[in-house]
Structures are given as structure tokens and as C-alpha cells.
């Protein structure tokens, strides 16, 4: 049985997408979102929105503290492709896990109700 949130991505492309995060300590509360829209898997950081080529299924949008997530992603094993799995408030790649929370209304990120900047 296929998990609701299990998706494979190119590690280099994923790292690049997750890297758009401010290094300022005042931005510690900012989050990165992982969501699957009609046109594909999307990484929404505080600084950019990036589509990432993927295969699999991603049903539940999730949020992770941006600076912490960037560091976690940079520590992933050096492989060409990784498989992200989200369940029970954990985002996992192999044995490495990070806390993540489901987000019900991702469209509220931007004033026009989309996940695309105005």
C-alpha cells in the first residue's frame, strides 16, 4: 500500500529549493512548506517558491521551521535521489527525521489565495 505522503526527488534540486532561507535571527519563526499542487511538488520557503521534479504522491501540505529544515536537508546522505515520507508529524528520509506539522490552509500564504507570490 502506497503512503499518502511519499515522494522521490533529486537531492541537488531539492537542496537548492530548500536553500532560500534568511540567515537572520529575527526570521527564526519563518517556515518552509512542502505541498503538491496541480502542476507538481512545490517547496515554499520564506524567500522563494520552487517546483521540484518528483514521482510519488503528496496529499498533506506540511510546514517545518525554515532555518532548522535547511540545516536538516544539508545533512541528508549524499545520494542522487531521496524519498521523502511524512507520517505522524515526522518528515523522514531513510532513518533521518524532522518534526513537521500538517497545514490545512496553505492558500492563506498569499493575499490572492494562491501559493504563488503576487
Backbone atoms as SQL, in Angstrom:
CREATE TABLE atoms (id INTEGER PRIMARY KEY, chain TEXT, resi INTEGER, resn TEXT, atom TEXT, x REAL, y REAL, z REAL);
INSERT INTO atoms VALUES
  (1, 'A', 1, 'UNK', 'N', 0.839, -1.190, 0.000),
  (2, 'A', 1, 'UNK', 'CA', 0.000, 0.000, 0.000),
  (3, 'A', 1, 'UNK', 'C', 0.878, 1.247, 0.000),
  (4, 'A', 2, 'UNK', 'N', 0.592, 2.186, -0.883),
  (5, 'A', 2, 'UNK', 'CA', 1.366, 3.418, -1.005),
  (6, 'A', 2, 'UNK', 'C', 0.958, 4.412, 0.084),
  (7, 'A', 3, 'UNK', 'N', 1.953, 5.053, 0.680),
  (8, 'A', 3, 'UNK', 'CA', 1.689, 6.049, 1.718),
  (9, 'A', 3, 'UNK', 'C', 1.050, 7.288, 1.100),
  (10, 'A', 4, 'UNK', 'N', 0.309, 8.047, 1.912),
  (11, 'A', 4, 'UNK', 'CA', -0.321, 9.274, 1.428),
  (12, 'A', 4, 'UNK', 'C', 0.707, 10.339, 1.067),
  (13, 'A', 5, 'UNK', 'N', 1.785, 10.410, 1.809),
  (14, 'A', 5, 'UNK', 'CA', 2.826, 11.402, 1.549),
  (15, 'A', 5, 'UNK', 'C', 4.166, 10.698, 1.407),
  (16, 'A', 6, 'UNK', 'N', 4.453, 10.253, 0.206),
  (17, 'A', 6, 'UNK', 'CA', 5.737, 9.616, -0.102),
  (18, 'A', 6, 'UNK', 'C', 6.123, 10.024, -1.510),
  (19, 'A', 7, 'UNK', 'N', 7.254, 10.726, -1.622),
  (20, 'A', 7, 'UNK', 'CA', 7.635, 11.291, -2.907),
  (21, 'A', 7, 'UNK', 'C', 9.150, 11.221, -3.075),
  (22, 'A', 8, 'UNK', 'N', 9.607, 10.911, -4.278),
  (23, 'A', 8, 'UNK', 'CA', 11.038, 10.853, -4.578),
  (24, 'A', 8, 'UNK', 'C', 11.427, 12.088, -5.377),
  (25, 'A', 9, 'UNK', 'N', 12.577, 12.674, -4.996),
  (26, 'A', 9, 'UNK', 'CA', 13.068, 13.890, -5.646),
  (27, 'A', 9, 'UNK', 'C', 14.579, 13.795, -5.835),
  (28, 'A', 10, 'UNK', 'N', 15.106, 14.584, -6.753),
  (29, 'A', 10, 'UNK', 'CA', 16.542, 14.714, -6.932),
  (30, 'A', 10, 'UNK', 'C', 17.093, 15.522, -5.759),
  (31, 'A', 11, 'UNK', 'N', 18.105, 14.994, -5.065),
  (32, 'A', 11, 'UNK', 'CA', 18.612, 15.654, -3.862),
  (33, 'A', 11, 'UNK', 'C', 19.176, 17.041, -4.154),
  (34, 'A', 12, 'UNK', 'N', 19.961, 17.191, -5.204),
  (35, 'A', 12, 'UNK', 'CA', 20.559, 18.501, -5.509),
  (36, 'A', 12, 'UNK', 'C', 19.479, 19.544, -5.788),
  (37, 'A', 13, 'UNK', 'N', 18.465, 19.166, -6.559),
  (38, 'A', 13, 'UNK', 'CA', 17.372, 20.089, -6.875),
  (39, 'A', 13, 'UNK', 'C', 16.587, 20.449, -5.604),
  (40, 'A', 14, 'UNK', 'N', 16.348, 19.446, -4.751),
  (41, 'A', 14, 'UNK', 'CA', 15.619, 19.671, -3.502),
  (42, 'A', 14, 'UNK', 'C', 16.406, 20.586, -2.561),
  (43, 'A', 15, 'UNK', 'N', 17.719, 20.345, -2.428),
  (44, 'A', 15, 'UNK', 'CA', 18.560, 21.202, -1.578),
  (45, 'A', 15, 'UNK', 'C', 18.531, 22.646, -2.059),
  (46, 'A', 16, 'UNK', 'N', 18.612, 22.822, -3.367),
  (47, 'A', 16, 'UNK', 'CA', 18.570, 24.165, -3.936),
  (48, 'A', 16, 'UNK', 'C', 17.245, 24.852, -3.609),
  (49, 'A', 17, 'UNK', 'N', 16.154, 24.128, -3.736),
  (50, 'A', 17, 'UNK', 'CA', 14.829, 24.691, -3.447),
  (51, 'A', 17, 'UNK', 'C', 14.682, 25.058, -1.978),
  (52, 'A', 18, 'UNK', 'N', 15.261, 24.265, -1.088),
  (53, 'A', 18, 'UNK', 'CA', 15.131, 24.489, 0.361),
  (54, 'A', 18, 'UNK', 'C', 16.100, 25.544, 0.879),
  (55, 'A', 19, 'UNK', 'N', 17.028, 25.973, 0.052),
  (56, 'A', 19, 'UNK', 'CA', 18.067, 26.903, 0.494),
  (57, 'A', 19, 'UNK', 'C', 17.662, 28.362, 0.543),
  (58, 'A', 20, 'UNK', 'N', 16.480, 28.701, 0.061),
  (59, 'A', 20, 'UNK', 'CA', 16.043, 30.099, 0.024),
  (60, 'A', 20, 'UNK', 'C', 15.502, 30.526, 1.381),
  (61, 'A', 21, 'UNK', 'N', 16.431, 30.646, 2.357),
  (62, 'A', 21, 'UNK', 'CA', 16.050, 30.967, 3.734),
  (63, 'A', 21, 'UNK', 'C', 16.971, 32.057, 4.265),
  (64, 'A', 22, 'UNK', 'N', 16.396, 33.047, 4.909),
  (65, 'A', 22, 'UNK', 'CA', 17.167, 34.121, 5.526),
  (66, 'A', 22, 'UNK', 'C', 18.003, 33.577, 6.677),
  (67, 'A', 23, 'UNK', 'N', 19.201, 34.136, 6.859),
  (68, 'A', 23, 'UNK', 'CA', 20.062, 33.718, 7.968),
  (69, 'A', 23, 'UNK', 'C', 19.873, 34.596, 9.193),
  (70, 'A', 24, 'UNK', 'N', 18.990, 35.562, 9.120),
  (71, 'A', 24, 'UNK', 'CA', 18.772, 36.491, 10.222),
  (72, 'A', 24, 'UNK', 'C', 18.077, 35.807, 11.394),
  (73, 'A', 25, 'UNK', 'N', 18.550, 36.084, 12.597),
  (74, 'A', 25, 'UNK', 'CA', 17.943, 35.502, 13.795),
  (75, 'A', 25, 'UNK', 'C', 16.520, 36.010, 13.996),
  (76, 'A', 26, 'UNK', 'N', 16.194, 37.182, 13.460),
  (77, 'A', 26, 'UNK', 'CA', 14.833, 37.698, 13.612),
  (78, 'A', 26, 'UNK', 'C', 13.823, 36.915, 12.779),
  (79, 'A', 27, 'UNK', 'N', 14.316, 36.105, 11.831),
  (80, 'A', 27, 'UNK', 'CA', 13.440, 35.319, 10.967),
  (81, 'A', 27, 'UNK', 'C', 13.302, 33.867, 11.422),
  (82, 'A', 28, 'UNK', 'N', 13.634, 33.572, 12.668),
  (83, 'A', 28, 'UNK', 'CA', 13.598, 32.197, 13.163),
  (84, 'A', 28, 'UNK', 'C', 12.205, 31.579, 13.108),
  (85, 'A', 29, 'UNK', 'N', 11.158, 32.388, 13.153),
  (86, 'A', 29, 'UNK', 'CA', 9.794, 31.857, 13.160),
  (87, 'A', 29, 'UNK', 'C', 9.278, 31.509, 11.759),
  (88, 'A', 30, 'UNK', 'N', 10.036, 31.846, 10.719),
  (89, 'A', 30, 'UNK', 'CA', 9.574, 31.570, 9.360),
  (90, 'A', 30, 'UNK', 'C', 9.582, 30.071, 9.083),
  (91, 'A', 31, 'UNK', 'N', 8.720, 29.650, 8.156),
  (92, 'A', 31, 'UNK', 'CA', 8.573, 28.227, 7.870),
  (93, 'A', 31, 'UNK', 'C', 8.771, 27.928, 6.388),
  (94, 'A', 32, 'UNK', 'N', 9.118, 26.679, 6.132),
  (95, 'A', 32, 'UNK', 'CA', 9.153, 26.134, 4.781),
  (96, 'A', 32, 'UNK', 'C', 7.976, 25.177, 4.669),
  (97, 'A', 33, 'UNK', 'N', 7.304, 25.219, 3.522),
  (98, 'A', 33, 'UNK', 'CA', 6.136, 24.362, 3.291),
  (99, 'A', 33, 'UNK', 'C', 6.435, 23.400, 2.147),
  (100, 'A', 34, 'UNK', 'N', 5.979, 22.172, 2.285),
  (101, 'A', 34, 'UNK', 'CA', 6.051, 21.178, 1.223),
  (102, 'A', 34, 'UNK', 'C', 4.623, 20.861, 0.821),
  (103, 'A', 35, 'UNK', 'N', 4.306, 21.056, -0.455),
  (104, 'A', 35, 'UNK', 'CA', 2.928, 20.902, -0.915),
  (105, 'A', 35, 'UNK', 'C', 2.930, 20.363, -2.345),
  (106, 'A', 36, 'UNK', 'N', 1.899, 19.638, -2.697),
  (107, 'A', 36, 'UNK', 'CA', 1.732, 19.173, -4.070),
  (108, 'A', 36, 'UNK', 'C', 0.551, 19.927, -4.659),
  (109, 'A', 37, 'UNK', 'N', 0.819, 20.732, -5.674),
  (110, 'A', 37, 'UNK', 'CA', -0.225, 21.475, -6.369),
  (111, 'A', 37, 'UNK', 'C', -0.538, 20.755, -7.676),
  (112, 'A', 38, 'UNK', 'N', -1.474, 21.296, -8.440),
  (113, 'A', 38, 'UNK', 'CA', -1.858, 20.696, -9.719),
  (114, 'A', 38, 'UNK', 'C', -0.662, 20.520, -10.653),
  (115, 'A', 39, 'UNK', 'N', 0.275, 21.450, -10.591),
  (116, 'A', 39, 'UNK', 'CA', 1.408, 21.394, -11.503),
  (117, 'A', 39, 'UNK', 'C', 2.671, 20.809, -10.871),
  (118, 'A', 40, 'UNK', 'N', 2.563, 20.134, -9.729),
  (119, 'A', 40, 'UNK', 'CA', 3.706, 19.410, -9.187),
  (120, 'A', 40, 'UNK', 'C', 4.061, 19.711, -7.748),
  (121, 'A', 41, 'UNK', 'N', 5.100, 19.017, -7.290),
  (122, 'A', 41, 'UNK', 'CA', 5.603, 19.152, -5.930),
  (123, 'A', 41, 'UNK', 'C', 6.284, 20.505, -5.784),
  (124, 'A', 42, 'UNK', 'N', 5.953, 21.228, -4.735),
  (125, 'A', 42, 'UNK', 'CA', 6.424, 22.597, -4.559),
  (126, 'A', 42, 'UNK', 'C', 7.019, 22.796, -3.175),
  (127, 'A', 43, 'UNK', 'N', 8.170, 23.483, -3.131),
  (128, 'A', 43, 'UNK', 'CA', 8.810, 23.877, -1.881),
  (129, 'A', 43, 'UNK', 'C', 8.602, 25.382, -1.753),
  (130, 'A', 44, 'UNK', 'N', 7.925, 25.800, -0.676),
  (131, 'A', 44, 'UNK', 'CA', 7.649, 27.213, -0.440),
  (132, 'A', 44, 'UNK', 'C', 8.483, 27.648, 0.757),
  (133, 'A', 45, 'UNK', 'N', 9.548, 28.413, 0.495),
  (134, 'A', 45, 'UNK', 'CA', 10.390, 28.934, 1.572),
  (135, 'A', 45, 'UNK', 'C', 10.020, 30.400, 1.799),
  (136, 'A', 46, 'UNK', 'N', 10.556, 31.018, 2.847),
  (137, 'A', 46, 'UNK', 'CA', 10.247, 32.437, 3.069),
  (138, 'A', 46, 'UNK', 'C', 10.709, 33.346, 1.926),
  (139, 'A', 47, 'UNK', 'N', 11.685, 32.904, 1.127),
  (140, 'A', 47, 'UNK', 'CA', 12.248, 33.753, 0.085),
  (141, 'A', 47, 'UNK', 'C', 11.856, 33.368, -1.342),
  (142, 'A', 48, 'UNK', 'N', 11.389, 32.132, -1.561),
  (143, 'A', 48, 'UNK', 'CA', 11.110, 31.698, -2.935),
  (144, 'A', 48, 'UNK', 'C', 10.155, 30.509, -2.963),
  (145, 'A', 49, 'UNK', 'N', 9.548, 30.314, -4.115),
  (146, 'A', 49, 'UNK', 'CA', 8.676, 29.168, -4.368),
  (147, 'A', 49, 'UNK', 'C', 9.289, 28.410, -5.531),
  (148, 'A', 50, 'UNK', 'N', 9.566, 27.121, -5.320),
  (149, 'A', 50, 'UNK', 'CA', 10.278, 26.342, -6.323),
  (150, 'A', 50, 'UNK', 'C', 9.568, 25.019, -6.585),
  (151, 'A', 51, 'UNK', 'N', 9.340, 24.735, -7.854),
  (152, 'A', 51, 'UNK', 'CA', 8.818, 23.431, -8.275),
  (153, 'A', 51, 'UNK', 'C', 9.982, 22.454, -8.315),
  (154, 'A', 52, 'UNK', 'N', 9.748, 21.236, -7.847),
  (155, 'A', 52, 'UNK', 'CA', 10.776, 20.200, -7.846),
  (156, 'A', 52, 'UNK', 'C', 10.217, 18.980, -8.571),
  (157, 'A', 53, 'UNK', 'N', 10.958, 18.483, -9.564),
  (158, 'A', 53, 'UNK', 'CA', 10.531, 17.279, -10.268),
  (159, 'A', 53, 'UNK', 'C', 10.428, 16.142, -9.265),
  (160, 'A', 54, 'UNK', 'N', 9.362, 15.359, -9.375),
  (161, 'A', 54, 'UNK', 'CA', 9.136, 14.314, -8.385),
  (162, 'A', 54, 'UNK', 'C', 8.346, 13.165, -8.975),
  (163, 'A', 55, 'UNK', 'N', 8.353, 12.081, -8.230),
  (164, 'A', 55, 'UNK', 'CA', 7.464, 10.966, -8.535),
  (165, 'A', 55, 'UNK', 'C', 6.928, 10.457, -7.205),
  (166, 'A', 56, 'UNK', 'N', 5.671, 10.124, -7.200),
  (167, 'A', 56, 'UNK', 'CA', 5.033, 9.664, -5.977),
  (168, 'A', 56, 'UNK', 'C', 3.778, 10.449, -5.696),
  (169, 'A', 57, 'UNK', 'N', 3.417, 10.475, -4.440),
  (170, 'A', 57, 'UNK', 'CA', 2.155, 11.095, -4.023),
  (171, 'A', 57, 'UNK', 'C', 2.385, 11.937, -2.769),
  (172, 'A', 58, 'UNK', 'N', 1.826, 13.139, -2.743),
  (173, 'A', 58, 'UNK', 'CA', 1.952, 14.044, -1.594),
  (174, 'A', 58, 'UNK', 'C', 0.596, 14.682, -1.374),
  (175, 'A', 59, 'UNK', 'N', -0.137, 14.245, -0.365),
  (176, 'A', 59, 'UNK', 'CA', -1.507, 14.684, -0.148),
  (177, 'A', 59, 'UNK', 'C', -1.593, 15.830, 0.855),
  (178, 'A', 60, 'UNK', 'N', -0.879, 15.725, 1.967),
  (179, 'A', 60, 'UNK', 'CA', -0.990, 16.680, 3.066),
  (180, 'A', 60, 'UNK', 'C', 0.110, 17.727, 3.010),
  (181, 'A', 61, 'UNK', 'N', -0.220, 19.016, 2.836),
  (182, 'A', 61, 'UNK', 'CA', 0.813, 20.049, 2.927),
  (183, 'A', 61, 'UNK', 'C', 1.386, 20.074, 4.345),
  (184, 'A', 62, 'UNK', 'N', 2.700, 20.254, 4.465),
  (185, 'A', 62, 'UNK', 'CA', 3.335, 20.296, 5.778),
  (186, 'A', 62, 'UNK', 'C', 4.214, 21.526, 5.909),
  (187, 'A', 63, 'UNK', 'N', 4.451, 21.919, 7.168),
  (188, 'A', 63, 'UNK', 'CA', 5.297, 23.069, 7.481),
  (189, 'A', 63, 'UNK', 'C', 6.395, 22.641, 8.438),
  (190, 'A', 64, 'UNK', 'N', 7.593, 23.202, 8.228),
  (191, 'A', 64, 'UNK', 'CA', 8.746, 22.934, 9.073),
  (192, 'A', 64, 'UNK', 'C', 9.456, 24.270, 9.293),
  (193, 'A', 65, 'UNK', 'N', 9.976, 24.545, 10.508),
  (194, 'A', 65, 'UNK', 'CA', 10.744, 25.780, 10.702),
  (195, 'A', 65, 'UNK', 'C', 11.870, 25.873, 9.657),
  (196, 'A', 66, 'UNK', 'N', 11.913, 26.969, 8.928),
  (197, 'A', 66, 'UNK', 'CA', 12.749, 27.095, 7.732),
  (198, 'A', 66, 'UNK', 'C', 14.247, 26.908, 7.984),
  (199, 'A', 67, 'UNK', 'N', 14.806, 27.613, 8.963),
  (200, 'A', 67, 'UNK', 'CA', 16.250, 27.516, 9.187),
  (201, 'A', 67, 'UNK', 'C', 16.644, 26.124, 9.665),
  (202, 'A', 68, 'UNK', 'N', 15.865, 25.540, 10.527),
  (203, 'A', 68, 'UNK', 'CA', 16.131, 24.200, 11.030),
  (204, 'A', 68, 'UNK', 'C', 16.026, 23.179, 9.887),
  (205, 'A', 69, 'UNK', 'N', 15.005, 23.341, 9.037),
  (206, 'A', 69, 'UNK', 'CA', 14.804, 22.423, 7.924),
  (207, 'A', 69, 'UNK', 'C', 15.952, 22.497, 6.924),
  (208, 'A', 70, 'UNK', 'N', 16.426, 23.710, 6.634),
  (209, 'A', 70, 'UNK', 'CA', 17.544, 23.868, 5.702),
  (210, 'A', 70, 'UNK', 'C', 18.771, 23.113, 6.213),
  (211, 'A', 71, 'UNK', 'N', 19.064, 23.235, 7.501),
  (212, 'A', 71, 'UNK', 'CA', 20.205, 22.523, 8.083),
  (213, 'A', 71, 'UNK', 'C', 20.000, 21.010, 8.003),
  (214, 'A', 72, 'UNK', 'N', 18.770, 20.550, 8.253),
  (215, 'A', 72, 'UNK', 'CA', 18.463, 19.123, 8.190),
  (216, 'A', 72, 'UNK', 'C', 18.664, 18.598, 6.761),
  (217, 'A', 73, 'UNK', 'N', 18.171, 19.341, 5.790),
  (218, 'A', 73, 'UNK', 'CA', 18.314, 18.946, 4.385),
  (219, 'A', 73, 'UNK', 'C', 19.786, 18.879, 3.988),
  (220, 'A', 74, 'UNK', 'N', 20.584, 19.837, 4.448),
  (221, 'A', 74, 'UNK', 'CA', 22.009, 19.840, 4.118),
  (222, 'A', 74, 'UNK', 'C', 22.743, 18.651, 4.735),
  (223, 'A', 75, 'UNK', 'N', 22.169, 18.022, 5.763),
  (224, 'A', 75, 'UNK', 'CA', 22.782, 16.865, 6.396),
  (225, 'A', 75, 'UNK', 'C', 22.316, 15.526, 5.858),
  (226, 'A', 76, 'UNK', 'N', 21.467, 15.551, 4.822),
  (227, 'A', 76, 'UNK', 'CA', 20.976, 14.294, 4.249),
  (228, 'A', 76, 'UNK', 'C', 22.112, 13.543, 3.553),
  (229, 'A', 77, 'UNK', 'N', 21.991, 12.217, 3.462),
  (230, 'A', 77, 'UNK', 'CA', 23.032, 11.421, 2.791),
  (231, 'A', 77, 'UNK', 'C', 23.241, 11.884, 1.353),
  (232, 'A', 78, 'UNK', 'N', 24.480, 11.824, 0.907),
  (233, 'A', 78, 'UNK', 'CA', 24.844, 12.283, -0.433),
  (234, 'A', 78, 'UNK', 'C', 24.473, 11.218, -1.473),
  (235, 'A', 79, 'UNK', 'N', 23.238, 11.241, -1.904),
  (236, 'A', 79, 'UNK', 'CA', 22.764, 10.346, -2.956),
  (237, 'A', 79, 'UNK', 'C', 22.151, 11.194, -4.051),
  (238, 'A', 80, 'UNK', 'N', 21.905, 10.605, -5.193),
  (239, 'A', 80, 'UNK', 'CA', 21.302, 11.371, -6.279),
  (240, 'A', 80, 'UNK', 'C', 19.830, 11.640, -6.022),
  (241, 'A', 81, 'UNK', 'N', 19.136, 10.656, -5.490),
  (242, 'A', 81, 'UNK', 'CA', 17.693, 10.778, -5.264),
  (243, 'A', 81, 'UNK', 'C', 17.367, 10.390, -3.827),
  (244, 'A', 82, 'UNK', 'N', 16.368, 11.080, -3.263),
  (245, 'A', 82, 'UNK', 'CA', 15.892, 10.740, -1.924),
  (246, 'A', 82, 'UNK', 'C', 14.381, 10.529, -1.989),
  (247, 'A', 83, 'UNK', 'N', 13.881, 9.799, -1.018),
  (248, 'A', 83, 'UNK', 'CA', 12.438, 9.614, -0.890),
  (249, 'A', 83, 'UNK', 'C', 11.990, 10.236, 0.420),
  (250, 'A', 84, 'UNK', 'N', 11.134, 11.242, 0.319),
  (251, 'A', 84, 'UNK', 'CA', 10.559, 11.905, 1.484),
  (252, 'A', 84, 'UNK', 'C', 9.292, 11.164, 1.886),
  (253, 'A', 85, 'UNK', 'N', 9.153, 10.922, 3.169),
  (254, 'A', 85, 'UNK', 'CA', 7.976, 10.245, 3.694),
  (255, 'A', 85, 'UNK', 'C', 7.481, 11.047, 4.892),
  (256, 'A', 86, 'UNK', 'N', 6.203, 11.415, 4.881),
  (257, 'A', 86, 'UNK', 'CA', 5.618, 12.160, 6.010),
  (258, 'A', 86, 'UNK', 'C', 4.494, 11.335, 6.623),
  (259, 'A', 87, 'UNK', 'N', 4.574, 11.120, 7.939),
  (260, 'A', 87, 'UNK', 'CA', 3.504, 10.468, 8.689),
  (261, 'A', 87, 'UNK', 'C', 3.681, 10.767, 10.167),
  (262, 'A', 88, 'UNK', 'N', 2.570, 10.842, 10.890),
  (263, 'A', 88, 'UNK', 'CA', 2.559, 11.069, 12.344),
  (264, 'A', 88, 'UNK', 'C', 3.455, 12.229, 12.786),
  (265, 'A', 89, 'UNK', 'N', 3.362, 13.358, 12.112),
  (266, 'A', 89, 'UNK', 'CA', 4.112, 14.577, 12.439),
  (267, 'A', 89, 'UNK', 'C', 5.623, 14.460, 12.251),
  (268, 'A', 90, 'UNK', 'N', 6.091, 13.545, 11.433),
  (269, 'A', 90, 'UNK', 'CA', 7.510, 13.395, 11.139),
  (270, 'A', 90, 'UNK', 'C', 7.717, 13.361, 9.631),
  (271, 'A', 91, 'UNK', 'N', 8.719, 14.098, 9.160),
  (272, 'A', 91, 'UNK', 'CA', 9.192, 14.007, 7.795),
  (273, 'A', 91, 'UNK', 'C', 10.456, 13.163, 7.856),
  (274, 'A', 92, 'UNK', 'N', 10.541, 12.146, 7.027),
  (275, 'A', 92, 'UNK', 'CA', 11.632, 11.186, 7.139),
  (276, 'A', 92, 'UNK', 'C', 12.278, 10.925, 5.789),
  (277, 'A', 93, 'UNK', 'N', 13.607, 10.797, 5.816),
  (278, 'A', 93, 'UNK', 'CA', 14.395, 10.327, 4.683),
  (279, 'A', 93, 'UNK', 'C', 15.302, 9.249, 5.258),
  (280, 'A', 94, 'UNK', 'N', 15.054, 8.014, 4.890),
  (281, 'A', 94, 'UNK', 'CA', 15.802, 6.912, 5.500),
  (282, 'A', 94, 'UNK', 'C', 15.545, 6.905, 6.997),
  (283, 'A', 95, 'UNK', 'N', 16.628, 6.940, 7.781),
  (284, 'A', 95, 'UNK', 'CA', 16.496, 6.951, 9.246),
  (285, 'A', 95, 'UNK', 'C', 16.490, 8.364, 9.828),
  (286, 'A', 96, 'UNK', 'N', 16.719, 9.376, 8.994),
  (287, 'A', 96, 'UNK', 'CA', 16.751, 10.767, 9.459),
  (288, 'A', 96, 'UNK', 'C', 15.348, 11.343, 9.473),
  (289, 'A', 97, 'UNK', 'N', 14.964, 11.939, 10.608),
  (290, 'A', 97, 'UNK', 'CA', 13.619, 12.504, 10.746),
  (291, 'A', 97, 'UNK', 'C', 13.690, 13.936, 11.248),
  (292, 'A', 98, 'UNK', 'N', 12.651, 14.690, 10.931),
  (293, 'A', 98, 'UNK', 'CA', 12.486, 16.048, 11.437),
  (294, 'A', 98, 'UNK', 'C', 10.992, 16.249, 11.702),
  (295, 'A', 99, 'UNK', 'N', 10.674, 16.966, 12.759),
  (296, 'A', 99, 'UNK', 'CA', 9.274, 17.266, 13.078),
  (297, 'A', 99, 'UNK', 'C', 8.679, 18.171, 12.014),
  (298, 'A', 100, 'UNK', 'N', 7.468, 17.866, 11.630),
  (299, 'A', 100, 'UNK', 'CA', 6.722, 18.675, 10.662),
  (300, 'A', 100, 'UNK', 'C', 5.269, 18.674, 11.110),
  (301, 'A', 101, 'UNK', 'N', 4.538, 19.695, 10.695),
  (302, 'A', 101, 'UNK', 'CA', 3.128, 19.744, 11.078),
  (303, 'A', 101, 'UNK', 'C', 2.273, 19.924, 9.841),
  (304, 'A', 102, 'UNK', 'N', 1.105, 19.299, 9.848),
  (305, 'A', 102, 'UNK', 'CA', 0.210, 19.463, 8.703),
  (306, 'A', 102, 'UNK', 'C', -0.336, 20.886, 8.644),
  (307, 'A', 103, 'UNK', 'N', -0.578, 21.365, 7.446),
  (308, 'A', 103, 'UNK', 'CA', -1.113, 22.706, 7.229),
  (309, 'A', 103, 'UNK', 'C', -2.409, 22.566, 6.437),
  (310, 'A', 104, 'UNK', 'N', -3.499, 23.015, 7.020),
  (311, 'A', 104, 'UNK', 'CA', -4.795, 22.856, 6.369),
  (312, 'A', 104, 'UNK', 'C', -5.048, 23.914, 5.292),
  (313, 'A', 105, 'UNK', 'N', -4.636, 25.136, 5.526),
  (314, 'A', 105, 'UNK', 'CA', -4.990, 26.229, 4.618),
  (315, 'A', 105, 'UNK', 'C', -3.740, 26.904, 4.066),
  (316, 'A', 106, 'UNK', 'N', -2.982, 26.213, 3.249),
  (317, 'A', 106, 'UNK', 'CA', -1.768, 26.779, 2.679),
  (318, 'A', 106, 'UNK', 'C', -2.062, 27.980, 1.789),
  (319, 'A', 107, 'UNK', 'N', -3.231, 28.041, 1.200),
  (320, 'A', 107, 'UNK', 'CA', -3.569, 29.143, 0.298),
  (321, 'A', 107, 'UNK', 'C', -3.564, 30.493, 0.998),
  (322, 'A', 108, 'UNK', 'N', -3.624, 30.506, 2.303),
  (323, 'A', 108, 'UNK', 'CA', -3.599, 31.781, 3.039),
  (324, 'A', 108, 'UNK', 'C', -2.222, 32.434, 3.057),
  (325, 'A', 109, 'UNK', 'N', -1.222, 31.783, 2.486),
  (326, 'A', 109, 'UNK', 'CA', 0.117, 32.358, 2.482),
  (327, 'A', 109, 'UNK', 'C', 0.164, 33.685, 1.733),
  (328, 'A', 110, 'UNK', 'N', -0.616, 33.796, 0.672),
  (329, 'A', 110, 'UNK', 'CA', -0.567, 34.999, -0.142),
  (330, 'A', 110, 'UNK', 'C', -1.958, 35.627, -0.217),
  (331, 'A', 111, 'UNK', 'N', -1.983, 36.938, -0.398),
  (332, 'A', 111, 'UNK', 'CA', -3.222, 37.693, -0.318),
  (333, 'A', 111, 'UNK', 'C', -4.248, 37.281, -1.365),
  (334, 'A', 112, 'UNK', 'N', -3.813, 36.765, -2.521),
  (335, 'A', 112, 'UNK', 'CA', -4.775, 36.416, -3.556),
  (336, 'A', 112, 'UNK', 'C', -5.298, 34.986, -3.398),
  (337, 'A', 113, 'UNK', 'N', -4.915, 34.310, -2.300),
  (338, 'A', 113, 'UNK', 'CA', -5.430, 32.968, -2.031),
  (339, 'A', 113, 'UNK', 'C', -4.692, 31.865, -2.750),
  (340, 'A', 114, 'UNK', 'N', -3.547, 32.174, -3.351),
  (341, 'A', 114, 'UNK', 'CA', -2.771, 31.148, -4.038),
  (342, 'A', 114, 'UNK', 'C', -1.458, 30.918, -3.293),
  (343, 'A', 115, 'UNK', 'N', -0.691, 29.952, -3.753),
  (344, 'A', 115, 'UNK', 'CA', 0.643, 29.760, -3.194),
  (345, 'A', 115, 'UNK', 'C', 1.700, 30.380, -4.108),
  (346, 'A', 116, 'UNK', 'N', 1.257, 31.272, -4.983),
  (347, 'A', 116, 'UNK', 'CA', 2.176, 31.986, -5.853),
  (348, 'A', 116, 'UNK', 'C', 2.241, 33.454, -5.442),
  (349, 'A', 117, 'UNK', 'N', 3.460, 34.038, -5.354),
  (350, 'A', 117, 'UNK', 'CA', 3.550, 35.430, -4.936),
  (351, 'A', 117, 'UNK', 'C', 2.863, 36.364, -5.920),
  (352, 'A', 118, 'UNK', 'N', 2.329, 37.446, -5.390),
  (353, 'A', 118, 'UNK', 'CA', 1.591, 38.422, -6.221),
  (354, 'A', 118, 'UNK', 'C', 2.553, 39.209, -7.094);
